[in-house]
Amino acid sequence: MVSRDIMRSTARDLRKYYSPVLNGELRLDTNTNVLGSNPAAMKFIRDQRTDLSEYPSTYSDGLRSSLADLYGLDTDNFVAGSGSDEMLDISFKTFTEWGDGCLFPYPSYSLYDYFAKINGCKVSFSDLTEDFQLDVGSIVSSGAKIVIIASPNNPTGNSFRQKDIEEILAEFKGIVIVDEAYGEYSDRSMIPYVNEYSNMIVFRTFSKAYAMAAMRVGYAAAGRDLADMMNAVKIPYSLNSLSEGAAIAALRDQDFVKKSREMVLRERPRLASGLSELGFRTYPSDSNFVLAVSPISHSALTDSLKQRGILIRDFGNRRRTENCVRFTVGTGDMNNRLLSAIRGILEECG
Ligand SMILES: Cc1ncc(COP(=O)(O)O)c(C=O)c1O
């Protein structure tokens, strides 16, 4: 066996990402859009006549211009690429030196740690408070080069207080990334303020409310200076033509996003109260998922649901989310199926 010492030291303790073997299960584990493929993106792909011999637009100008129209900003305020994960990678490559400190609230999205480490950063965490809000003081005084705030946060589901985000933007000396992967489900966004805060970058994705995770499209919005620096570092052509065209088509169909959001706002309280009745303790959510403390062992619940054809995400082994599992909010029928499967499992446990 080859020793992992052969690896770059900062990458040595990394392991492969979540990658379940699938067998037609109902997926309530990745917070994607349960309504299925974005219809406008699908139509674009069916109808399109792209010449595959040509490179895509180097900086996805068509998509950036459509985003500018949507938000009333300029094309130069945007960076577009292969998922917001690429925006993370670009941010570290653009703004950090080897060994720089990066700070993430905990618990939050696990890939922050991965992208920081593969880019040679030293990672530290600022624990969220008891009610899963930001510890502003520890973030501001950290001396880190980058802090990433996911609002709404994954896996806790809640948004952070606007005044806390604004205080961090005003006081923190480095770059503040606000990751709004679930922003379409909440009422708030920092994108309208990108020209006000010269240290802020906001991420969004087409993987969730836009129902296009398979196409891998994400973007960053920032003041022109930061956006220009990021575009200079980004791998040219990283967003392929089909994904870019599909994303432009999807932006023109805001009704679908609205419908997706309304479905989540309708079903989320139903799911949460159904879970509470079964003995779960649920946390408040502004997202398309709900974090809950399981009344039985988190791993037994996750495994038993998998055997019944339903995937959920298990966070029960991690600090601060002990015995917690995370459920994507499904349609009414999906949630009924989930709740009745859980009821069956609890009855079997006696
Ligand atoms: C908070 C957060 N940010 C970013 C992402 C990744 O988004 P993308 O698919 O655009 O890379 C996710 C995916 O689950 C997420 O939960």
The ligand as a MOL file (V3000), in Angstrom:
LIG
                    3D

  0  0  0     0  0            999 V3000
M  V30 BEGIN CTAB
M  V30 COUNTS 16 16 0 0 0
M  V30 BEGIN ATOM
M  V30 1 C -23.9810 25.9040 1.7560 0
M  V30 2 C -23.6460 25.2990 0.4270 0
M  V30 3 N -22.8320 25.9500 -0.4180 0
M  V30 4 C -22.4990 25.4470 -1.6050 0
M  V30 5 C -22.9940 24.2170 -2.0240 0
M  V30 6 C -22.5420 23.6720 -3.3480 0
M  V30 7 O -23.2380 24.1910 -4.3800 0
M  V30 8 P -22.8410 23.8490 -5.8870 0
M  V30 9 O -23.6400 22.6490 -6.2820 0
M  V30 10 O -23.2330 25.0720 -6.6340 0
M  V30 11 O -21.3660 23.5910 -5.9540 0
M  V30 12 C -23.8500 23.4990 -1.1960 0
M  V30 13 C -24.3300 22.1840 -1.6190 0
M  V30 14 O -24.9150 21.4290 -0.8990 0
M  V30 15 C -24.1790 24.0540 0.0630 0
M  V30 16 O -24.9770 23.3860 0.9090 0
M  V30 END ATOM
M  V30 BEGIN BOND
M  V30 1 1 1 2
M  V30 2 1 2 3
M  V30 3 2 2 15
M  V30 4 2 3 4
M  V30 5 1 4 5
M  V30 6 1 5 6
M  V30 7 2 5 12
M  V30 8 1 6 7
M  V30 9 1 7 8
M  V30 10 2 8 9
M  V30 11 1 8 10
M  V30 12 1 8 11
M  V30 13 1 12 13
M  V30 14 1 12 15
M  V30 15 2 13 14
M  V30 16 1 15 16
M  V30 END BOND
M  V30 END CTAB
M  END
